[in-house]
Amino acid sequence: MSEGTPPAAPKRVIAHLDCDAFYASVELLRRPELRGKAVIVAGSGPRAVVTTASYEARRYGVGSAMPASQARRLCPHAIVLPPDFEAYRATSRAVWEIVTEQLGALQHLGLDEAYADLSGTEKPLRVLRELVAEVLERTGISLSVGVAPNRLIAKICSDAGKPRGFVAMGREEAARRFAGDPPSRLPGVGPKTAERLRALGIETIGALQQVPEGELAARLGARQGRELHRRAWFHDDSPVTTARVLKSRSNERTFDEDVASMAELEEILRRLARELCEGLAARGRRGRTIGIKVRLDDWTNVTRARTIETPTCDVGLVTDVALELLRAYAPPRPVRLLGVRMASFADEDAAAGAASPPADQMTLPV
């Protein structure tokens, strides 16, 4: 390096840390007699879904977000436990406090997973291995870790190694290693996109790699074609960001039985609005946009919103606006889900004046 030449930037080292079967793991810590058994964490209502399941239950095809009734059919001998989110939040805080002590600021994606940027850290793999051991010893929670030059690969690696996985991989190796996997392995490729790719005869990541970007753009649109081409070759320059950006906050309820009575819907909406405003007030947050969400019995989703002049978390005002929106819509069919939402928070204008993050940058929902 010649005199006056600035040193090269350190290579990017991104880690994705993911708690293994988190909710189920918390339950097993409280009920060690259930270890080694099929455990499903889910509500009891007819429309309840699986929150998570132990790996013993997953062998039967049980997965998160699956209807609980289906999970019981797949694994009839499973022990079904109701979710206890207070316990999960408490354990989550304990886990991430330890991680933050060692790694500094994190980008959280929920109670059970986070990204960390270890670029410039000396011996990052050793640091991470020691951290995983410490978290397990102090909390009983095991972590799976993916380490890579970008978030995309790190996320895939942590998933591929579960449970208690520790996988480090570069971009070129990832492009070879996962070439035979379906495109749905790539974060951001959901069922609809995967189905469109299958219709084009693209059933593996390797096949997707071989399709020119221009052809993907012609078939799927310029933006999606470009992004799919980049993801297939495991390119990702999105940063790990630790800023908490609250875009909106909502409170909603799914009914065990569809509700057709407008009077009953209005009473439920009043409770939802009160709970939402109390939560915002506790955090010192006030918003200008008040909205409702209605899901009908045929799964039609409808949203309505109104923006007022002055930020508020006043229960009476928010309730009145929400009720007006509901009455103006007048649901034509029985309602399956009802919710109320607040957005356009008072401090967003200040945040908007700061440098805008890249378009594909993730923010942490609160």
Secondary structure as UniProt FT lines:
FT   TURN            3..4
FT   STRAND          14..19
FT   TURN            20..21
FT   HELIX           22..30
FT   HELIX           32..34
FT   TURN            35..36
FT   STRAND          39..42
FT   TURN            46..47
FT   STRAND          49..53
FT   HELIX           55..58
FT   TURN            59..61
FT   TURN            64..65
FT   HELIX           68..74
FT   TURN            76..77
FT   STRAND          79..81
FT   HELIX           85..103
FT   STRAND          107..108
FT   STRAND          113..117
FT   TURN            119..120
FT   HELIX           124..139
FT   STRAND          143..148
FT   HELIX           151..160
FT   STRAND          166..168
FT   HELIX           171..177
FT   TURN            178..180
FT   HELIX           183..185
FT   TURN            187..188
FT   HELIX           191..199
FT   TURN            200..201
FT   HELIX           205..209
FT   HELIX           213..220
FT   HELIX           222..232
FT   TURN            233..234
FT   STRAND          248..259
FT   HELIX           262..282
FT   TURN            283..284
FT   STRAND          287..296
FT   TURN            297..298
FT   STRAND          301..312
FT   HELIX           315..329
FT   STRAND          335..345
FT   TURN            346..347
FT   HELIX           348..352
FT   TURN            359..360
//
